Amino acid sequence: MSSAANMDELVAFLVKSLVEHPDEVGIEKRSTGDGTVYEISLHTDDVGKVIGRQGRVIKAIRTLVRAAASVDGSDATVEVIG
């Protein structure tokens, strides 16, 4: 299994584990010049859970994803669309 597939699974696992409506989680992967951006769309009730108080949860998710991507020498980040 490729590392890109592992990154996709990591992002999906982290986000779906936090929300009450995991079937409504949509993850779109977009490649940029700097790396990969994962855009997450959620049920409106779950947005606050993924962002967390003062953004602590999304910051932790971004740290994990960036660390996992750095193993391959690439960069990745996560954005919450809503």
N, C-alpha and C positions, 0 to 999 in steps of 0.2 A: 504494500500500500504506500502511496506517495505521501510526502510530507504535506503537500497542499490539501490532500484529502483529510489528513489528520488535523490540520488547522481548521478546516470546515467543521469537522466533528467536534473539536474543542469548543468553538464558538457556539455551536448549536447546543451542546451539552450544558455549558455554563448558563446560557440565557434560559433555556427551557427548564432548568432545575429551579430557577428563581420565581417563575411566573405561575399564576393560577390557570391560565389559558394557553398551555403549550402548543395546542393545535393551531393557534392563531399567530404563532411566531413566524415571521418571514425574514429570511436572511439573504441579502443580495451581495454578491462579491464583485467588487470593482477594482480593476488594476489601474494604478496611477504610475507616474514616473518615479515616485519615491517608494512605492510598495503596494500593498493591498489594503483596501478599505472594505470592511464588512458593515453594510448598512442594515440595521435591524428595525423591522416594523412590528409593532406589538398591539395588543388590545389596549384600549385607553386606560383600563384599570391597572394594567401591569407596568406602565411606564415608570411610575414612581418607585416600584420595587427594583427595577433594573438600574435606575439612576441612584437611588439611595439618598440618605441624608447627606446634604452638602456634596453630593456626587461621589461619595466614597465607594459605592458598589461598582459603578461604571469605571471609576479610576482603577480599581482592583482588576476588573475584567481586562481593561486595556493593558495593564502591566503584565498579566499572564499571557495575553495574546502576543504582545511585543516580545516577551522573553522566549516564547515558543518559536516565533518566527526568526529570532536572532540565531537560533541553532543552525539554520540553513544560510545565514548571512543575509537574510532579507528583512523587511520591515512590514508591520501590519498594525492596523488600528481598528477600532470599533466605534461606530456612530449610531446613536439612537434617533430614528426618524420619527417614531411616534405610533 
